[in-house]
């Protein structure tokens, strides 16, 4: 997916990160991806799950590409694919944000 490749280039050349946000009956889920420095092939994946709070891992560029292509190529929100008595009406969103904005969303603090 050409769009994902463009996003990966921006992540490695600008002070930005991506955020994929979805909702489900248990609350918000947020996946953030940021490059760990320069044009390296390593990225930081931050995942927020409302009941569980933040989790962070180091992953490769190929892993980020695969995850973004999977999420962005879905025809419907992940939340609306779930069978539940209370369907989620909020659509999933994907944005590229300045790093400072990613750090302050939902109280994420660098460790």
C-alpha positions as CSV (number, residue, x, y, z in Angstrom):
1,X,0.0,0.0,0.0
2,X,1.6,3.2,-1.2
3,X,0.0,5.3,1.4
4,X,1.6,3.3,4.2
5,X,5.0,3.6,2.6
6,X,4.6,7.4,2.5
7,X,3.6,7.4,6.2
8,X,6.7,5.3,7.1
9,X,8.9,7.8,5.3
10,X,7.4,10.7,7.2
11,X,7.9,8.8,10.5
12,X,11.6,8.4,9.9
13,X,12.2,12.0,8.5
14,X,9.9,14.2,10.6
15,X,9.1,14.6,14.3
16,X,5.7,12.8,14.0
17,X,4.0,9.6,14.9
18,X,0.8,7.8,13.8
19,X,-2.2,7.0,15.9
20,X,-5.0,4.5,15.0
21,X,-7.9,4.8,17.4
22,X,-10.8,2.5,17.7
23,X,-13.6,2.0,20.2
24,X,-15.3,-1.0,21.6
25,X,-17.8,-1.8,24.3
26,X,-14.9,-1.9,26.9
27,X,-13.5,1.5,25.9
28,X,-10.9,3.0,23.6
29,X,-8.0,1.2,22.0
30,X,-5.1,3.3,20.6
31,X,-2.1,2.1,18.6
32,X,0.7,4.6,18.2
33,X,3.9,4.1,16.1
34,X,7.0,6.3,16.2
35,X,10.5,5.9,14.7
36,X,13.2,5.4,17.3
37,X,15.7,7.6,15.5
38,X,16.6,8.8,12.0
39,X,16.2,6.3,9.1
40,X,16.6,3.3,11.3
41,X,14.4,0.3,10.8
42,X,13.2,0.2,14.4
43,X,10.0,1.7,15.7
44,X,8.2,2.0,19.1
45,X,4.7,0.7,19.3
46,X,2.6,2.1,22.0
47,X,-0.8,0.5,22.7
48,X,-3.5,1.8,24.9
49,X,-6.3,-0.4,26.0
50,X,-8.7,1.4,28.3
51,X,-9.0,-1.5,30.8
52,X,-5.3,-2.3,30.7
53,X,-3.6,1.1,30.3
54,X,-0.4,1.6,28.2
55,X,2.0,-1.0,26.9
56,X,5.1,-0.4,24.8
57,X,7.3,-2.6,22.5
58,X,10.1,-2.2,20.0
59,X,9.2,-3.5,16.5
60,X,10.6,-3.5,13.0
61,X,9.6,-1.3,10.1
62,X,8.2,-4.4,8.4
63,X,6.0,-5.1,11.4
64,X,4.7,-1.5,11.4
65,X,4.0,-1.8,7.7
66,X,2.1,-5.0,8.1
67,X,0.0,-3.7,11.0
68,X,-0.9,-0.4,9.3
69,X,-1.8,-2.2,6.0
70,X,-4.0,-4.6,7.9
71,X,-5.8,-1.9,9.8
72,X,-6.1,0.6,7.0
73,X,-7.3,-1.9,4.4
74,X,-10.3,-3.0,6.5
75,X,-13.7,-2.0,5.0
76,X,-15.3,-1.5,8.4
77,X,-14.2,-0.6,11.9
78,X,-12.8,-3.5,14.0
79,X,-15.4,-2.6,16.7
80,X,-18.3,-2.9,14.3
81,X,-17.2,-6.4,13.4
82,X,-17.8,-7.7,16.9
83,X,-21.1,-9.2,17.9
84,X,-22.4,-7.5,21.0
85,X,-25.7,-6.2,22.3
86,X,-24.5,-2.6,22.3
87,X,-22.9,-1.9,18.9
88,X,-20.1,0.7,18.7
89,X,-21.1,3.7,16.6
90,X,-17.8,5.6,16.6
91,X,-15.7,5.0,13.5
92,X,-12.0,4.1,13.7
93,X,-9.6,7.0,13.0
94,X,-6.1,7.2,11.7
95,X,-4.0,10.4,12.0
96,X,-0.4,11.5,11.8
97,X,0.4,13.8,14.8
98,X,3.4,15.8,16.1
99,X,5.3,13.8,18.7
100,X,4.4,16.2,21.5
101,X,0.7,15.7,20.9
102,X,1.1,11.9,20.9
103,X,2.9,12.1,24.3
104,X,0.2,14.1,26.0
105,X,-2.9,12.3,24.6
106,X,-4.6,10.2,27.4
107,X,-1.8,10.9,29.9
108,X,0.9,8.8,28.2
109,X,4.3,9.5,29.9
110,X,7.7,8.6,28.5
111,X,9.5,6.2,30.7
